Amino acid sequence: MKSTKKDLKFRHLILFDATCSLCQRAANHIISLDINKSFIFSPLKGKTATNILKEQQETFLKQNSLVLIEDYKIKPKISLQSRALFKIYFYIGGIYKLLGLLAFCPLIFDPFYRFVARHRHKFKEKKNFSLPKDRFIH
């Protein structure tokens, strides 16, 4: 059976710290690049995260990372830290697909990712970002 673009809409779920302005800004950046609407977003402390991650939710919260859940409705596969970030770029496609190839070497980039994640609340933004309602689930 041939899949259509409609079938691929919101195929991947990104869980993020919705209280963090840097994380909100990153989510808006991803949305601006995601012309195929492959990603939908939800807070790490929301109902969706609780339902999907179940008893592991607390573990993921301690990781200080956005969580990419590929094919979250069919066969979920979870990625964290720089691997998650680079996979997002890979799925966005185009020139970003090259950046996405770095997902295969996360050990090099994870220390930098963890450093930024630990200090992300220090990057205060004056503006609160809001995600488009059709791209956000609780």
PAZAPA-4460 file (N, C-alpha, C; in steps of 0.05 Angstrom, whole numbers, plus 32768, in hexadecimal, padded with zeros to 4 digits):
% residues 138
    n_x    n_y    n_z   ca_x   ca_y   ca_z    c_x    c_y    c_z   seq   type   mol
   8011   7FE8   8000   8000   8000   8000   8012   8019   8000     1      M     A
   800C   802B   7FEE   801C   8043   7FEC   8013   8058   8001     2      K     A
   8027   8063   800F   8020   8077   8023   801F   8093   8016     3      S     A
   800E   80A4   8021   800B   80BF   8016   8017   80D2   802A     4      T     A
   801A   80EB   8021   8025   8100   8034   8013   8103   804C     5      K     A
   7FF9   8100   8048   7FE6   8102   805E   7FEC   80ED   8074     6      K     A
   7FF4   80D5   806B   7FFB   80C0   807E   8013   80C8   808F     7      D     A
   8025   80D8   8084   803E   80DE   8091   803B   80F6   80A4     8      L     A
   8025   8104   80A3   8021   811C   80B3   8024   8116   80D0     9      K     A
   8034   8125   80DE   8039   8122   80FB   8041   8105   8102    10      F     A
   8055   80FC   80F4   805F   80E0   80F8   8071   80DD   8111    11      R     A
   807F   80F3   8118   8092   80F2   812E   808A   8105   8144    12      H     A
   808F   80FD   815D   8087   810D   8174   80A1   8118   8181    13      L     A
   80A1   8131   8188   80B7   813D   8196   80AC   8146   81B1    14      I     A
   80B8   813B   81C6   80B2   8143   81E2   80C7   8156   81EB    15      L     A
   80BF   816C   81F7   80D2   8181   81FF   80C9   818F   8218    16      F     A
   80DB   819D   8224   80D5   81AD   823C   80C6   81C6   8234    17      D     A
   80AC   81C6   8237   809B   81DC   822E   809E   81F5   823F    18      A     A
   80AC   81F3   8256   80B1   820B   8267   80CB   8219   8260    19      T     A
   80DA   820D   824E   80F5   8218   8247   80F3   8228   822D    20      C     A
   80FB   8242   822F   80F9   8253   8217   810B   824A   8201    21      S     A
   8123   823F   8208   8135   8235   81F3   8128   821D   81E5    22      L     A
   811B   820C   81F4   810D   81F5   81E9   80F6   81FD   81D7    23      C     A
   80E7   8211   81E0   80D1   821B   81D0   80DB   8227   81B6    24      Q     A
   80F0   8235   81B8   80FC   8241   81A0   8105   822B   818C    25      R     A
   8111   8216   8197   811A   8200   8186   8102   81F2   8179    26      A     A
   80ED   81EF   8188   80D4   81E3   817C   80C9   81F4   8166    27      A     A
   80C9   820E   8169   80BF   8220   8154   80D2   821F   813C    28      N     A
   80EC   821C   8141   80FF   821A   812B   80FA   8201   811B    29      H     A
   80F5   81EB   8128   80F0   81D2   811B   80D6   81D4   810A    30      I     A
   80C1   81E0   8116   80A8   81E4   8108   80AC   81F4   80EE    31      I     A
   80BD   8209   80F0   80C1   821A   80D9   80CF   820B   80C2    32      S     A
   80DE   81F7   80C8   80EC   81E7   80B4   80DC   81CF   80AB    33      L     A
   80C9   81C6   80BA   80BB   81AD   80B6   80A3   81B2   80A3    34      D     A
   80A9   81B5   8089   8093   81BB   8076   8081   81A3   8071    35      I     A
   808B   818B   8076   807B   8172   8072   806A   816B   808A    36      N     A
   806C   817B   809F   805E   8177   80B8   8062   815A   80C3    37      K     A
   807B   8153   80C6   8082   8139   80D0   8081   8138   80EF    38      S     A
   8083   814F   80FB   8087   8150   8119   806F   815D   8127    39      F     A
   8068   8151   813D   8055   815D   814F   8063   815E   816A    40      I     A
   805B   8171   817B   8069   8177   8194   8058   8173   81AD    41      F     A
   8065   816C   81C3   8056   8169   81DC   806A   816E   81F3    42      S     A
   8060   8179   8209   8072   817D   8220   807A   8163   822D    43      P     A
   8092   8162   8236   809D   814A   8244   808C   8143   825D    44      L     A
   8080   8157   8269   8070   8152   8281   8052   8151   827B    45      K     A
   804B   814E   8261   802F   814D   825A   8022   8132   825A    46      G     A
   8008   8131   8254   7FF9   8117   8253   8004   8105   823E    47      K     A
   800A   810F   8226   8014   80FF   8211   802E   80F1   8219    48      T     A
   8041   8100   8224   805A   80F5   822D   8055   80DF   8242    49      A     A
   8043   80E5   8255   803D   80D1   826A   8032   80B7   825E    50      T     A
   8020   80BA   824A   8014   80A2   823E   8028   8092   822D    51      N     A
   803A   80A0   8220   804E   8092   820F   8065   8087   821F    52      I     A
   8070   8097   8231   8088   8090   8240   8082   807F   8258    53      L     A
   8069   8081   8262   805F   8072   8279   8073   8075   8291    54      K     A
   807B   805F   829C   808C   8060   82B4   80A9   806A   82AF    55      E     A
   80B0   806D   8295   80CA   8078   828E   80CB   8096   828D    56      Q     A
   80B4   80A3   8290   80B3   80C0   828C   80C7   80CF   829E    57      Q     A
   80C9   80C7   82B7   80DB   80D4   82CA   80F8   80D1   82C1    58      E     A
   80FF   80BA   82B6   811A   80B5   82AB   8120   80C8   8295    59      T     A
   810C   80CC   8283   8111   80DE   826C   8112   80FB   8275    60      F     A
   8103   8102   8289   8105   811D   8294   8121   8123   829F    61      L     A
   812D   8110   82AB   8148   8113   82B7   815E   8114   82A1    62      K     A
   8157   810B   8289   816B   810C   8273   8171   8128   826A    63      Q     A
   8160   813B   8271   8164   8157   8269   8167   8159   824A    64      N     A
   8154   814D   823C   8156   814B   821F   813B   814C   8213    65      S     A
   813A   8156   81FA   8122   8153   81EB   8121   8135   81E3    66      L     A
   8109   812B   81DF   8105   810F   81D9   80F8   810D   81BD    67      V     A
   8105   8100   81AB   80F9   80FB   8191   80ED   80DF   8191    68      L     A
   80D4   80DC   818B   80C8   80C2   8188   80BF   80BF   816B    69      I     A
   80D0   80B0   815D   80CB   80AB   8141   80B4   8097   813E    70      E     A
   80A3   809C   812A   808C   808B   8124   807C   8085   813D    71      D     A
   8076   809A   814C   806A   8096   8167   804F   8088   8167    72      Y     A
   8041   8088   8151   8026   807B   8150   8028   805E   8148    73      K     A
   803E   8056   813B   8040   803B   8130   8054   802A   813F    74      I     A
   806D   8032   813C   8083   8023   8148   8097   8037   8154    75      K     A
   8091   8040   816D   80A2   8056   8178   80BF   804E   817D    76      P     A
   80D0   8061   8176   80ED   805E   817B   80F6   8078   8187    77      K     A
   8103   8076   819E   810A   808E   81AE   8127   8095   81AA    78      I     A
   812C   80AF   81A6   8147   80BA   81A4   8149   80D2   81B7    79      S     A
   8161   80D6   81C2   8166   80EC   81D5   817E   80FD   81CC    80      L     A
   8180   8114   81D8   8197   8125   81D6   819F   812B   81B9    81      Q     A
   81B8   812B   81B3   81C1   8133   8198   81B7   8120   8182    82      S     A
   81B4   8107   8189   81A9   80F4   8175   818D   80FC   816D    83      R     A
   817D   8103   8180   8161   810C   817B   8162   8126   8169    84      A     A
   8172   8139   8171   8174   8152   8162   817C   814D   8145    85      L     A
   8191   813D   8141   819A   8139   8126   8186   8128   8116    86      F     A
   8178   8116   8122   8164   8106   8114   814D   8118   810B    87      K     A
   8146   812C   811B   8132   813F   8113   813A   814D   80FA    88      I     A
   8153   8156   80F9   815D   8163   80E1   815D   8150   80C9    89      Y     A
   8163   8137   80CE   8163   8123   80B8   8147   8121   80AD    90      F     A
   8133   811F   80BE   8117   811D   80B5   810D   8136   80A7    91      Y     A
   8117   814D   80AF   810F   8166   80A2   8117   8165   8084    92      I     A
   812E   8159   807F   8137   8155   8064   8145   816D   8058    93      G     A
   8148   816C   803D   8156   8181   802F   8173   8183   8038    94      G     A
   817D   819A   803A   8199   819F   8042   819D   8196   805F    95      I     A
   8187   8196   806F   8189   818E   808B   818E   8170   808E    96      Y     A
   8189   8161   807A   818E   8144   807B   81AB   813E   807F    97      K     A
   81BD   814F   8074   81DA   814C   8079   81E0   8150   8096    98      L     A
   81D5   8163   80A2   81D9   8168   80BF   81CE   8150   80CF    99      L     A
   81B8   8144   80C5   81AC   812D   80D2   81BE   8115   80D2   100      G     A
   81D1   8113   80C0   81E3   80FC   80BF   81F4   80FB   80D8   101      L     A
   81F6   8111   80E7   8206   8111   80FF   81F9   8101   8116   102      L     A
   81E0   80F9   8111   81D2   80E8   8125   81E1   80CE   812A   103      A     A
   81F2   80C6   8117   8200   80AD   8119   8219   80AF   812B   104      F     A
   821F   80C8   8134   8236   80CB   8146   822F   80DD   815E   105      C     A
   821B   80D5   816E   8212   80E6   8184   8227   80E9   819A   106      P     A
   8238   80D6   819E   824B   80D8   81B4   825D   80F1   81B2   107      L     A
   8262   80FA   819A   8272   8112   8196   8263   812B   819F   108      I     A
   8248   812C   819A   8239   8144   819E   8229   8144   81B8   109      F     A
   8225   812C   81C4   8215   812B   81DD   8220   813C   81F4   110      D     A
   823A   813D   81F8   8244   814F   820E   823C   816C   820A   111      P     A
   823E   8176   81F2   8235   8191   81EC   8217   8194   81F1   112      F     A
   8208   8181   81E7   81EB   8181   81EB   81E4   8182   8209   113      Y     A
   81F1   8171   8219   81EC   8170   8236   81F3   818B   8243   114      R     A
   8209   8197   823B   8211   81B1   8246   81FB   81C6   8241   115      F     A
   81F2   81C8   8228   81DD   81DC   8221   81C3   81D5   8231   116      V     A
   81BC   81BB   8232   81A4   81B3   8240   81A5   81BA   825D   117      A     A
   81BC   81B6   826A   81BE   81BD   8287   81BB   81DB   828C   118      R     A
   81C3   81EB   8278   81C2   8208   827C   81AC   8216   826C   119      H     A
   819A   8207   8261   8186   8212   824F   8174   8227   825C   120      R     A
   816F   8224   8276   815D   8237   8283   816B   8252   8288   121      H     A
   8185   8254   8284   8193   826D   8286   8190   827E   826D   122      K     A
   8188   8271   8257   8184   827F   823D   8167   828B   823D   123      F     A
   8163   829E   824E   8149   82AA   8251   8142   82BA   8238   124      K     A
   812A   82B6   822E   8120   82C5   8218   810A   82D8   8223   125      E     A
   8109   82EF   8217   80F4   8302   821F   80D9   82FA   8215   126      K     A
   80D9   82EC   81FE   80C1   82E5   81F0   80BA   82C8   81F6   127      K     A
   80A1   82C3   81FE   8097   82A7   8200   808D   829F   81E5   128      N     A
   8096   8288   81DC   808E   827D   81C2   8075   826C   81C6   129      F     A
   8065   826C   81B2   804E   825A   81B3   804E   8249   8199   130      S     A
   8049   8230   819D   8048   821D   8187   802D   821E   8179   131      L     A
   802C   821B   815F   8012   8219   8152   8001   8203   815E   132      P     A
   7FE8   8207   8162   7FD7   81F4   8170   7FD6   81D9   8161   133      K     A
   7FD8   81D9   8146   7FD6   81C0   8138   7FF0   81B0   8139   134      D     A
   8004   81BB   8146   801E   81AD   8149   8024   81A5   8166   135      R     A
   8011   81A9   8177   8016   81A5   8194   8000   8194   81A0   136      F     A
   8008   817F   81AE   7FF4   816F   81BD   7FFD   816E   81DA   137      I     A
   7FEB   816B   81EC   7FF2   816A   8208   7FF6   814E   8211   138      H     A
***
